[in-house]
Amino acid sequence: MKKMVGWTLTLATLLIGGVIYYFITLSLYEPSKDAFDFPVPKNAELVQENEQGKSYDWSKASEENGNTIWI
């Protein structure tokens, strides 16, 4: 009986954690209408727009170090 409760709690924790991670990850990005729904961070600032595309400034990314682990 204790084994069954342990497995149930483990599976429930993993499922709830997965759902929370999924919704947090999706809430940080919005699909770009111009780039075939490519995800753009919601807090990225549009710097430049021309016929070739859009340029964003996003504080969590840098040219030297790339994206951070904690996006």
Backbone hydrogen bonds, N-H to C=O, Kabsch-Sander energy under -0.5 kcal/mol:
donor,donor_aa,acceptor,acceptor_aa,energy
5,V,1,M,-1.9
6,G,2,K,-2.3
7,W,3,K,-2.4
8,T,4,M,-2.2
9,L,5,V,-2.5
10,T,6,G,-2.3
11,L,7,W,-2.6
12,A,8,T,-2.5
13,T,9,L,-2.4
14,L,10,T,-2.3
15,L,11,L,-2.5
16,I,12,A,-2.7
17,G,13,T,-2.6
18,G,14,L,-2.4
19,V,15,L,-2.2
20,I,16,I,-2.5
21,Y,17,G,-2.5
22,Y,18,G,-2.4
23,F,19,V,-2.2
24,I,20,I,-2.3
25,T,21,Y,-2.5
26,L,22,Y,-2.2
27,S,23,F,-1.7
28,L,24,I,-0.7
28,L,25,T,-0.7
29,Y,26,L,-0.8
30,E,40,V,-2.5
32,S,38,F,-2.0
37,D,32,S,-2.1
38,F,35,A,-0.9
40,V,30,E,-2.6
42,K,28,L,-2.6
44,A,41,P,-1.5
45,E,57,D,-3.1
46,L,44,A,-0.5
47,V,45,E,-0.5
47,V,55,S,-3.1
48,Q,55,S,-1.7
50,N,53,G,-2.6
53,G,50,N,-0.7
55,S,48,Q,-3.2
57,D,45,E,-2.9
58,W,56,Y,-0.5
61,A,58,W,-1.9
62,S,66,G,-1.2
66,G,62,S,-1.9
68,T,60,K,-0.8
71,I,69,I,-1.5
